[in-house]
Amino acid sequence: MLVYTFIYIVGIPRLFMNDLYYAARVTSSYIVFMIPFTLIFIKIEDTYFEKFKQAVIYVSMAYSLMLFFELISIGYSGDFYATKDLIGSNRFGFIIVFAFFVLFHETGYKLVYKILFLTILLVGLVLTFSRSSIVAFGVAALIWGALNFRKINVKYLLGAFLLGIVFVFVFRETIIGQIIDFFSQYLLSYGNYNLTNSRTSEGYRVYVFNQIIQYVVVHPLFGSNYAGLYLLYDEYRTVGASAHNQYTDVLLRTGLVGLTTILFIIYRMTKYYFYSSPGVFYGLMGILTYGLFHETFKLAHGSFIFAILLSYYLSKKEPKYKLIFPSAFSGDQESKTVNG
């Protein structure tokens, strides 16, 4: 927290070198960036953390059902690309991925309800029409499979695979088959990207990435001191800009110092949840993967997820962390510590 405040202070001379609009935008960017860290001053009890996980699950299901009923209300035209523009959203998909793995590892639900809820989340994930969300889900699932390979019943896995093939074959000519075709073509189009054309989705990402790297090469330690692309390049002044990557966005705004700090925090936090809460760990893997293609913790809902996870992690860690965040702890705490 002090590191990011220091980065802002170091950049104060820049504020006086620019107009009031620049100073206001940079200051507001700093405040928004710091908001998730404010929760470290609050101790998150186990019961509150469980309610947080339930809330994420229920909100994600509600959002998934909203997309489903919206699809029904507008009617399906047979063109998934047109439908994507009407109801698709790639800004909530990573929350659904997180909710799915949290729910998958929850033990307080009856099996029939758990299957129903997981199905609703999968439907919602598909209806975001987001490649990034599907890839994030796939990567998290692969990590789960790799870490739980010895626990997987091969017979059940083979049975599920064969059942899936039969399911696809039977419903090949229905909307389910069209969904499979859509995502097969949509995901495989990654290999047909035109990386040199900044007007394409992938080309724009490469173009912005190069701009960020070029800027950070000149200002390696602290980056732009919270100034966004729209303040640094005239071409974005009227239309705005997005880094389309959580990590390069942090790199641009806070430099190598800020990026290294946040990666260290994420590493420690992820390591803790690996041992203490598998569902949160795999969900977090999905979010971190999604962050390669879009902002995550920068968004309001992503910022909330990060704030709760960080605060709960610090609330449960060893006393030595009082030295780093002394105000986050008060009195004598006796909490279970997960080593790791």
N, C-alpha and C positions, 0 to 999 in steps of 0.2 A: 504493500500500500504506500509506504514511504517512497519507494523507488519511483512509482508513477507520479507522485506529487513532485518529486525532485525533477523529473523530466519536464513537467509543466513549468516549474520555476525557472529552469534553465532556458526555456523558450520565451520567457516574458519579454526580453529585449526585442524579439521579433514582433510582438504585439504593438510596440510603439513605433516600429518601422513600417507598419501597415495601417489601413484605415480602421474605423470603429467596427465595421461589419466583420472584418477579418478577426479582430480581437474577440468579438462577441461569439462568433462561430467556434473559434478555437477553445474558448473558455467553456462554452456549452458542451463541446465534444469531450473535454476533460471531465466535466461533471458527470456526463452520461457514462463515460468509461469507468468512473469510480463508483457508481451506484451499486454494482454487485458486491463490492468490497465492504459496504457499510454494514452488511448483515453479520460480519465477523464479530461485531460487538454484541451479538445476541446469541445466547446459548440455545441450540436446538435440541430439545429432548427427544428421546426415542419415539414417544407417542406422536409428537408433532411430525417427525420424519415419516412415520408410517402413514399419517394423514396426507402428507405431501405426496407420497407415491400414489395413494388412492385417488387424490385429486387429479394428478396427471393422467392416470388411467381413465377416469370418468370423463374428463374434459376431452381427451383424445377420442374416446368413443362417441361423445356428443358431436364432435367435429366430423368424424367419419360418417355418422348417420346423417348429418346435415348435407354432406356432399352427396350421399346416396339419394336422399329425397330431392335434392336439387336436380340430380340427373333425371329422376323420374318426372319432375315437374316440367322441365324444359323438353323432355323427350330425347331419345337417342336417334340421331340422324343416320347412323352408320359410318360417320366420319369421326374417328377418335381425335384427329388433329383439331377439328373444329370444336369438338366437345372439350378438349383440353383448354382452349382459349376461353370457354364459357365458365367452367367450374374448376379447372385445375389450379392448384396452388403449390408452389415449391418452397414456400416459406414456413410451412407447418409440418412438413413430412418428417423432419428429424425428431420432432416431439412424439409423433406416432411411433417411430422406430424405438425411441426410448421407452415409451409406455408399453410396447409389445414385450420387450425383454424383461421389464420390471414385472409385468403381469405373469409372464411365463414362469418366473421363479417364485411367484407368490404361492403360499400354501393355505391361505385362508378362504379359498373359493372351492365350491363343489366342482367336480370335473366337468359336468355338463355346462355350467355357467362359464367356466374358464374357457372351454372350447368355443362357446358362443361369443364371448368377449374378444377372444383372440381373432376369431373370424371377422368380427366387425372392424377391428383395427386393421386387418389385412385388406379388407375392402376399402377402407378409408385411405390406406397407403397407396393402393392402386389408383384410386380416384384423384389423387394429387397430380397424377400424370407427370411425375417428377423422376427423371432418370437418376438424379443425385440421391433421392430418397431410396430408390430401389437398390442402387449400388451400395449405399450406406447399410441398408438392411442385409444385403448379401454378404458384405464384408464382416459385419457383426455376427452373422450366422456361421460363416466359415471359421471365425475365431472361436465361437462356441463349440463347433464341431471338432476343431483341432484340440481344444483343451478338455473336451469331454469324450474323446474318441473311445477310450476304453470302457466308458460307462454306457455307450450306445449299444442297444440290443440290435445286432445285425439282422435278425429275422424281422423285427418290427420295421427297421429301416428299409429293407428290401421289399417288404409288404407295402409300405407306404409309397415307395417308388413305383411299384407295379400298379398300385391303385391309382396313382397320379396319371400314369400313362393311359390306363383304361378311361379315366375321367376325361382326359383331354380328347381321346379318340371319340368317345360317345357324344361329347358336347362340341365337337369340332366346328360344326356349322352354326352354332349359336353365338350369342354375344360373348360367351366365355372364350370361344375360339378366336373371336375378333380381338379380344383383349390380349390374348397370348401373341397373336400376330403383330399387334401394335407395338407391344413392348419388345418383341424380338427384333423388329426392324428399328425401333427407336433406340434401343440400347446398342445394337450392332452398328448404328450409324456413327458411333464414336470412332470407328476406324476410317470413316469417310470424311472426316473433318477437314475443312480448309483453314489451316492455321495461319495463313498469310493474309486472309481477308478480314479486316477488323469489323466488317459489317455482319459477319456470322457470329453465332454465340461463342464458339470455341476460339475464333480468331480475335474477337474482342477481349477475351480473357488473356490470351497471349500478349496482346497489345498493351493492356493495362499492367500485366505482370512485368513486362519489360520496362514500362515507365517507372514502376515502383522500384525495381532493382537499380535502375539508373539513378534515381533520386537517392536511394539509400547508400549507394556507392560514394556519393558526395557527402552525405550526412549519415555515416554509419552508426554512431553511438545512440543518438536520440531521435533519429528520423526527422519528421516534420514538426515534432512537438505538438501532436494532436490535430494538425491541419489535414483536412481530407483532400482528395484529388481535385475536387471542385474549387478549392482555394489555391491549388498549386499550378493548375493548368487552365488557361483561358478557354480551351475548347469545351470544358465542362461547366463553366460558370452559369450558363442558362439551362442546361439540361440535367446537371447533376451527374454523379458517377458512383460506381460501386466496384470494390476490389474483387468481388465474387470469390473471395477466399478469406476465411477468418484469420489465417496466419499471416498472409501478406498485408492484410489491413492493419493488424497490430504492428507488423514490421515497419510499415510506412509511418504510422502515427507515433510510435515510441522507439523505433530503431532496434538494433541488436540487443541493447540492454533490456528493453521492454519485452521483446519477443522471448529472450532467454528466460526472463523472470516468469512469464506466464506459462511457458513450457515446463519449467521446473515445478510450478504450482500444480499444473495438470498432471504431471508425472506422479508427484506425491499423492495427489488426490485419487488418481486412478489406481495406484498401487494399494491404497487403503481399501477402496471398494472391491478390489479383486479378492481380498481376503474376507471382508465383512459382509458384502452384499453383492452376490454374483449378478443378479438382475440389473442392478444399477451399473455395474461394471460393463456388461455387454451393451446396455443401452448407451452408455457413455462412449463405447467404441464406435457405435453407429453415429453419434453426434460428431465425434472427432473426424470420422471419415467424411461425413457430409460437409464438414468445414473446409475440405479441400476444394469444394466447388461453389460454396456460398458462405456468407456470414452466418454464424450461429449465435454465439454468446453476445454478439453486438446487437442482435434483435431483442425486443422487449421480453418475449417469452423465453428465449434462450438465455438472456441475462438473468432471469428469475431462476431458471434451472441451475445455472452456474452458481448463483449466490447461495442457494439452499445447500447444494452439494458441498461447497467450500466451507460454509458456516458449520454444517454438521460434522464435516471431517475435522475441523479445528476444535470443535466441542468435544470430540472423542479422543483426540490425540494426547500424547504424553505431556507432562508438565513443562518440558523444555520449550514447547511452543509458546509458552507464556512470555518468553523473552522476546519473541518476534511480534506477537499480537497480545500485549499485556492486557489491553482493555477488553479483549474478547472473553476473558475469564474473570469471575469474581468469586471470592470466598474459597472454601475448601471443597473441591469437587472430588467425588469418588465415581469415576466412570470407567466402564470397561474399555480397556485399550487393546486394540488389535495390532499386534506386532507386525510390522511390515511397512 
